């Protein structure tokens, strides 16, 4: 169980005030992060997002989505602690925008390049990450 140390140089009233301010700050940021405005702002193509064309193979439909695109990279360190980091290309889209559940037979066109859908994951707070691989 965590222990709490109380600085005896401050009053109990001051400690209660500081805890109250901290709780309000945490609530503020929690509401900000989980708000629709937050998701809509970072999926705004005038800010960070790009528009992709998503081809649903089973439903035989196309859809355009505003999403964040993470380009793949491979990095490694040479030296005492070698490590390799391999990230798949991925898009993050608002879950409510998805018309059909992603499928491995689907395609995504990002900035003119075609990708296969490899997998997807919903985060539970309003976004879905769709993992891609080069076609």
Secondary structure, DSSP 8 states (H G I E B T S, - for coil): -------TTS-HHHHHHHHHHHHHHHHHHHHHHTSHHHHHHHT-TTTT-EEEEEEETTTTEEEEEEEEEE--EEEE--STT--EEEE--EEEEEGGG-SS---TT-EEEETTEEEEEEEEEE-SSSEEEEEEEE-
